[in-house]
Amino acid sequence: MSGAVQPEGEIGRRRTRHLAVLASGIAGYVLAVIAGMSVLADEVGPLVGIPLWIAHGVLLVVLIGKSGTPESGLGAALFIVLTSAASVYVMDVARDDLTLQRRGEKVTVTVVEERPIPVHGRGSRMSDYELEHEDGTRVPGPALNAETDLYAVGQKITVIEDPTGELRPQTLGEADATGDALTAAAAALAALGAVPWAVRRGAMAKLRRDEEATQAAARQNQENRLREALRTRPPVRGAYIDVTPEDYPALTHARAARIAWETGLKAEAAGDRRVWRFGETVVEEVPLD
């Protein structure tokens, strides 16, 4: 008994190690993509970035599919790509906030113009606010972005401006990158956490499919053996052919009756339940499966 169990246990351990290595490799790849896309976020536009994310998703489907069935990686790959992209986007915002905190200058400015941004759907109404220094010069860079009617023309507010003009000015509360950094980290962790779940799910799907295939093969083999027995075994006990149900554990009595009917026999329902009896005529016929 122990000689039969040991190889099976060794196969199980080898399979577990393979899945652990696969999950670790995929997680490392996902982390590398998040880091790489974060670096490229300011260098490439949507025309390049979107195809890169699509290619990333396709490769994830292939990698996760190695744990089991190919279709097992579709949903997981989509989730990982979406959370990774969200992490990269929020990380880019946090990076801009940190840059503004580092090199920005706190100034008091005057709102000189409000331009509402067209709204598509039910999103919050936002506006671009043009700002002016006390000496009459415009604040460099893109306009301040905030909710519509939050500031009135002529109102004085305190913002952090970017001397280089690359980044938008922000109010003191908006320039805090802590919340964005935590959100980006949470999205990245969600993407990484989905990897072992997806690998395990794929492995379980493959295991179920393999078990179903094994059971189907065993059932087919037993059906073939029963057909052969009904064709070749001589009748006993009053023209009955007896078979032992224990020899065909994958078959029900009704399924055996169907197989007997295909060979021109009927299954006897009356009598000893520990023996299946088949003949051309029976007292009580077993219903067919």
C-alpha positions in Angstrom: 0.0 0.0 0.0 2.7 2.5 0.9 4.6 1.7 -2.3 1.5 2.9 -4.3 0.9 6.0 -2.1 4.4 7.3 -2.2 4.6 8.1 -6.0 1.2 9.8 -5.8 2.3 11.9 -2.9 5.5 12.8 -4.8 3.6 13.8 -7.9 1.4 16.0 -5.7 4.4 17.7 -4.2 6.0 18.2 -7.6 2.7 19.7 -8.9 2.5 22.0 -5.9 6.1 23.2 -6.4 5.4 23.8 -10.1 2.4 25.9 -9.3 4.3 27.9 -6.7 7.1 28.6 -9.2 4.6 29.5 -11.9 2.7 31.9 -9.6 5.9 33.5 -8.4 7.1 34.0 -11.9 3.8 35.5 -13.1 3.7 37.8 -10.0 7.2 39.0 -10.8 6.2 39.7 -14.4 3.1 41.6 -13.3 5.2 43.7 -10.9 7.8 44.4 -13.6 5.0 45.5 -16.0 3.6 47.9 -13.4 7.0 49.4 -12.7 7.8 49.6 -16.4 4.6 51.2 -17.5 4.9 53.7 -14.6 8.3 54.8 -16.1 6.8 55.0 -19.6 3.6 56.7 -18.5 4.9 60.2 -19.4 6.7 59.0 -22.5 4.0 57.1 -24.4 0.5 58.1 -25.3 -2.7 56.0 -25.5 -1.9 54.9 -29.0 1.1 53.0 -27.7 0.0 52.4 -24.1 -3.3 50.6 -24.9 -1.7 48.1 -27.3 0.9 47.4 -24.7 -1.7 46.7 -22.0 -3.6 44.4 -24.5 -0.4 42.5 -25.2 0.2 42.2 -21.5 -3.3 40.7 -21.1 -2.8 38.2 -23.8 0.5 37.1 -22.3 -1.2 36.7 -18.9 -3.9 34.5 -20.4 -1.1 32.2 -21.8 0.9 32.2 -18.6 -2.1 31.6 -16.3 -3.4 29.0 -18.7 -0.3 26.9 -18.1 -1.7 26.2 -14.6 -4.7 24.5 -16.1 -7.1 25.2 -18.9 -6.6 28.1 -21.3 -10.0 29.7 -20.5 -9.2 29.7 -16.8 -7.0 32.8 -17.3 -9.4 35.1 -19.2 -11.2 36.7 -16.3 -8.1 36.8 -14.1 -6.0 38.4 -16.8 -8.6 41.1 -17.4 -8.8 41.9 -13.6 -5.0 42.0 -13.3 -4.7 44.3 -16.4 -7.3 46.7 -15.1 -6.0 46.9 -11.6 -2.4 47.3 -12.9 -3.4 50.1 -15.2 -5.3 51.8 -12.4 -2.2 51.5 -10.2 0.0 53.0 -12.9 -2.4 55.9 -13.5 -2.8 56.8 -9.8 1.0 56.3 -9.3 1.6 58.9 -12.1 -0.7 61.3 -10.3 1.1 60.7 -7.1 4.4 61.3 -8.7 3.2 64.6 -10.1 2.0 65.6 -6.6 5.4 64.6 -5.1 7.2 66.6 -7.8 5.0 69.6 -7.2 5.6 69.4 -3.4 9.4 69.2 -4.0 9.9 72.0 -6.4 6.6 74.0 -6.2 6.2 77.4 -4.6 3.3 78.5 -2.4 1.8 81.7 -3.7 -1.4 83.7 -3.3 -3.1 84.3 -6.6 -6.4 85.7 -7.9 -8.9 83.8 -10.0 -9.4 85.7 -13.2 -11.4 83.3 -15.4 -13.5 80.1 -15.0 -14.0 77.7 -18.0 -16.5 74.9 -17.3 -15.4 71.5 -18.8 -18.1 69.7 -20.8 -19.6 66.9 -18.8 -20.3 63.5 -20.4 -22.7 61.4 -18.3 -23.4 62.1 -14.7 -19.9 62.9 -13.5 -19.1 65.9 -11.3 -19.1 69.3 -13.0 -15.5 70.5 -13.2 -13.9 73.8 -14.4 -10.5 75.1 -15.3 -9.6 78.2 -13.4 -7.0 80.7 -14.8 -5.0 82.3 -12.0 -3.0 85.5 -11.9 -0.2 86.7 -9.6 -0.5 89.9 -7.6 1.8 91.6 -10.2 -0.6 90.7 -13.0 1.3 87.9 -14.5 -0.4 84.6 -15.2 0.4 81.5 -13.2 2.5 79.3 -15.5 1.4 75.8 -16.6 -2.1 74.3 -17.2 -5.1 75.9 -15.4 -6.2 74.9 -11.9 -8.8 72.1 -12.1 -11.5 72.1 -9.5 -15.3 71.7 -9.1 -17.5 74.2 -11.0 -18.4 77.3 -9.0 -15.9 76.4 -6.2 -14.1 79.7 -6.7 -15.4 83.0 -7.9 -13.7 85.4 -10.3 -11.7 87.9 -8.3 -11.3 85.5 -5.3 -7.8 85.2 -3.8 -6.6 81.7 -3.1 -3.4 80.0 -2.0 -1.9 77.4 -4.4 1.4 75.6 -5.0 2.6 76.5 -8.5 5.2 74.7 -10.6 7.9 77.3 -11.6 8.7 75.2 -14.8 5.0 75.3 -15.9 4.9 71.6 -16.5 2.4 70.7 -13.8 -1.0 72.2 -12.8 -1.1 74.4 -9.8 -2.9 72.8 -6.9 -4.4 74.0 -3.6 -2.6 73.1 -0.4 -4.8 70.1 0.4 -4.8 68.7 -3.1 -1.0 68.5 -3.4 -0.8 65.7 -0.8 0.3 62.5 -2.5 -0.3 60.2 0.4 -3.8 59.2 -0.6 -2.8 58.6 -4.2 0.3 56.6 -3.2 -1.8 54.3 -0.9 -4.4 53.9 -3.7 -1.8 52.9 -6.2 -0.2 50.5 -3.8 -3.6 48.9 -3.0 -4.3 48.4 -6.8 -0.9 46.9 -7.3 -1.4 44.5 -4.4 -4.8 43.5 -5.8 -3.2 42.7 -9.1 -0.5 40.6 -7.5 -2.9 38.9 -5.1 -5.0 37.8 -8.1 -2.1 35.8 -9.5 -2.0 32.9 -6.9 -5.8 32.8 -6.9 -5.9 32.5 -10.7 -3.2 29.8 -10.8 -4.9 27.8 -8.1 -8.3 28.2 -9.9 -6.8 27.0 -13.1 -5.1 24.0 -11.4 -8.4 23.0 -9.8 -10.2 23.3 -13.2 -7.7 21.1 -14.8 -7.9 18.6 -11.9 -11.7 18.4 -12.3 -11.4 18.0 -16.1 -8.8 15.3 -15.7 -11.0 13.5 -13.1 -14.0 13.7 -15.4 -12.0 12.4 -18.3 -10.7 9.5 -16.1 -14.3 8.7 -14.9 -15.6 8.8 -18.5 -12.8 6.5 -19.7 -13.5 4.1 -16.8 -17.3 4.1 -17.5 -16.7 3.5 -21.2 -14.3 0.6 -20.4 -16.9 -1.0 -18.1 -19.6 -0.6 -20.6 -17.5 -2.4 -23.2 -16.7 -5.2 -20.8 -20.4 -5.6 -19.9 -21.3 -5.8 -23.6 -18.6 -8.4 -24.1 -19.9 -10.4 -21.1 -23.5 -10.3 -22.4 -22.4 -11.5 -25.8 -20.1 -14.3 -24.7 -21.1 -15.5 -21.2 -23.3 -18.6 -21.2 -26.7 -18.3 -19.5 -27.3 -19.9 -16.1 -30.1 -20.2 -13.6 -32.9 -20.6 -16.1 -31.6 -18.8 -19.1 -30.2 -15.8 -17.2 -26.8 -14.3 -17.6 -25.5 -13.2 -14.2 -23.0 -10.4 -13.6 -21.7 -8.9 -10.4 -22.4 -5.2 -10.0 -19.2 -4.7 -8.1 -17.3 -5.4 -11.3 -19.0 -2.3 -12.9 -19.0 0.4 -10.2 -19.3 3.2 -12.7 -22.6 1.9 -14.1 -26.1 2.0 -12.7 -28.5 -0.8 -13.0 -30.6 1.3 -15.4 -27.5 2.0 -17.6 -26.7 -1.7 -17.6 -30.3 -2.4 -18.7 -29.8 0.0 -21.6 -26.7 -1.8 -22.7 -28.4 -5.2 -22.4 -31.3 -3.9 -24.5 -28.8 -2.9 -27.2 -27.7 -6.5 -27.3 -31.2 -7.9 -27.5 -31.6 -8.7 -23.8 -33.6 -7.4 -20.8 -32.5 -6.7 -17.2 -34.3 -8.5 -14.4 -35.6 -6.2 -11.7 -36.9 -9.0 -9.4 -34.7 -11.2 -7.3 -31.3 -10.8 -5.6 -30.1 -7.2 -5.8 -26.5 -8.3 -5.3 -26.6 -9.8 -8.8 -27.6 -8.3 -12.1 -29.5 -10.8 -14.3 -30.2 -10.5 -18.0 -32.2 -12.6 -20.3 -34.5 -12.6 -23.3 -37.5 -12.8 -21.1 -37.8 -11.5 -17.5 -40.4 -11.3 -14.7 -40.0 -7.6 -14.2 -37.9 -5.4 -16.5 -35.5 -2.8 -15.2 -36.4 0.7 -16.6 -33.9 1.8 -19.2 -31.5 4.7 -18.6 
